């Protein structure tokens, strides 16, 4: 089900992030003074982050270390001391953390299995979290966006954030009509930090062509720029979340929190507060529960793609909440890509060629036609089938299969090992614009399922989801979903479930 180009894109995303660090390092070497962007070693990075935070008045990294040994009162004092008090402080912190490059690093943060050490080190530089905003600064953003402060707009407001997103932080609150909500408040200045980096993104991705000569960087830059800039507007995120929430309303095991429209704006997003535990706790549950959660994630990812023609491109494990029985809440819809029927068709064509018909020559024709692989007579059909076939292994056979971290690692290696057995094919790969965002979740999905050691008959589940096959329900979760769809009166033919839509 996951397509080979899905892999290519994630590789590009992670490689872009890593390449960005290299580019920033070079720019730092050439510019006046080394600066944070020139740090290379872990000690240097820690010292620079601590230095930056101290300059901001908080001593963020240093205080984190001190906090481990502090009593409760002292920890609270340190927490307050390291908060960012002004918009200027936030902008400076985000700038030193590389703005859009930090975002790319977070996008690839759980995909480092199987990557070369140099790439892992590069990504590590991009995975820093910003210190939290001080309560008064978060309240100021709410006031500017909604016209009143949180103490007026909400019956209860927790000034201490419960989570940090890549461009904002989340607070618990209670509405005046008794609804528990999560309020995401954007860091002031984050748009400037990210847009500034995106202005230089062309140079960043052009550097990747040294590693991947077949890559055309312009569509990649354009797509990532468009999607990341969209993510800065919480009104668009609210629109995306409403789309998914309506599509899965009443679903037996997929939940998308409802948007509270009257308490949302461009830099504030208020949604229903959902229950559930985080991914780390799920890892301690029984294997049966992990299998159910994995199946739900799989159904949501590909069911949304083929039935909704929409794809949530930024859901790391931290954006899931888990409940027993396979119920999963999906959070954060800032980075969503919508597809036309024509853009989705190659996915089905490649699955048919590789999995259903086992016609490698036809598969080769498709990937060359859509621009995923440059034509090269030196590549044999056998070599192409061997390389891309790896990405379809788990849906090729009708039988139970356990996803492993080794499989996920091998998937990542096939993106980066340009000197290995399949290096020439990888170097000839390209990523068309319409396939950029979708690649990340597929590699990410493998990493998540591998961590869960999820076992299922993925071929049967995939055939339920593929609208041109529409297989019968093969699991209890599938049967529950089929009953839910029947109750909604949903159509099931390929033409009815995958309508033509305008791209986002």
Secondary structure, DSSP 8 states (H G I E B T S, - for coil): ---HHHHHHHHHHHHHHHHHHHHHHHHHHHSSS--GGG--SHHHHHHHHHHHHHHTTS-HHHHHHHHTTS-HHHHHHHHHHTSB-SHHHHHHHHHHTTTHHHHHHHHTTT--TT--HHHHHHHHTT------B-HHHHHHHHHHHHSS-HHHH-SEE-SS-SEE-SSEEEEEEE-TTS-EEEEEEE-TTHHHHHHHHHTTHHHHHHGGGGT-TT--HHHHHHHHHHHHHHHT-HHHHHHHHHHHHHHTTT-SSEEE--B-GGG--SSEEEEE----B-HHHHTTS-HHHHHHHHHHHHHHHHHIIIIISEEE----GGGEEEEGGGEEEE---SSEEE--HHHHHHHHHHHIIIIIS--HHHHHHHHHHTTSB---TTS-HHHHHHHHHGGGHHHHSSS-EE--HHHHHHHHHHHH-TTSTTHHHHHTB---GGGHHHHHHHHHHHHHHHHHT-EE-HHHHHHHH-TTT-----SHHHHHHHHHHHHHT---SHHHHS------
